[in-house]
């Protein structure tokens, strides 16, 4: 999990999306995440984390519902919610944490 610490330590907001690969609802949500990443450009990142490949992290962060979304900035979780969100909402949330 030391890589996780390095990942979330940045000064730009980081949106983590915990998902399950075989979840059919995710197919509709992945384009939303691409839109968020494109809109943020260099000002923020979007990273998808597949839960079955990251069980220790999922347990440590107590992820119970898929998808679970978290925004980190400078090593601190600043926002968390379970369930899908639309692109405009996520872009607005990310922009709140851009310097």
N, C-alpha and C positions, 0 to 999 in steps of 0.2 A: 504493500500500500504506500510505499515511499514515493512511487511514481504518481499516485493520486495526490499526495501533498504538493508535489511539484506542479502538477496540473492545475490545481485550484489556487495556487499562490499568486497568480498574475494580477496586474493592475487593471486589466480589462475584464468586463463581466463574462462569465462562462456559464452557459446553459447546459446542464447535464440532463439527459433524457434516458431514463431507465425503461427498457422495453423488452418484450419477449419476441423472438424471431418468428415464431409460428402464429402470432396473434394477427388475425385477419384485419382487425380495425387499424392496426399500425400502418397498413398499406396506404390508407387515406391520410394518415398523419405525417408520414415521411416527407411528402411534398411541402407541407407547412413548415417543417424544420428547414428544408432547403431554402424556402423563401426568407425565413428569419436569418439564416446564415448569410444569404446574399445581401439582404438589407443592412446587416450589421457590418459587413466588409471586414476591415481591419480593427474595428472598434469593439468586437466581441466574438466569441466562439460558441459553436453549438457542437456538442459531442454526444453521440448516442452510445449507451452502454447496455449491452445485451446481458440480461440478468443471469442466464445459465452459465455464462463464461466468467462471471464476476461475483460468485456467491459470497465470498468474504466481504466484499465491499457492500453488497446488497444487505447483508446481515448487519454490518457495522452502522449503516445509515438507516436501518429499519425500514427498508422499502417493502411495503405490503401490497400496494395497488399498482397495477401497470396501466398506463404509463404514470410514472412519477417524475416530475420536473423540478429541478433545483437550479437556482442561480447562485454562483459563488463569485466573490470578489475579494482579493487579497487574503485568501485562505479562510474566509468566513462565509457561511451560508447566509444569504440575505433575503432569499425567497424560496418557498417550497409549496408545491401543490400537486395533488394527484388528479389524473384525468386530462384529456386533451384540451388544448387551448387553440384559439385561432391565431393566425400569424400576426395580425395587428396588435393583439393583446400582448403577445410575447415580445414583439419588437418594442412596444411601449415600455414594458417592464425592463427589458435590457437597456434601453436608452436612459432609464432612471439612474443606472449605475455607471454610465460612461462619464469619464472625467471631462 
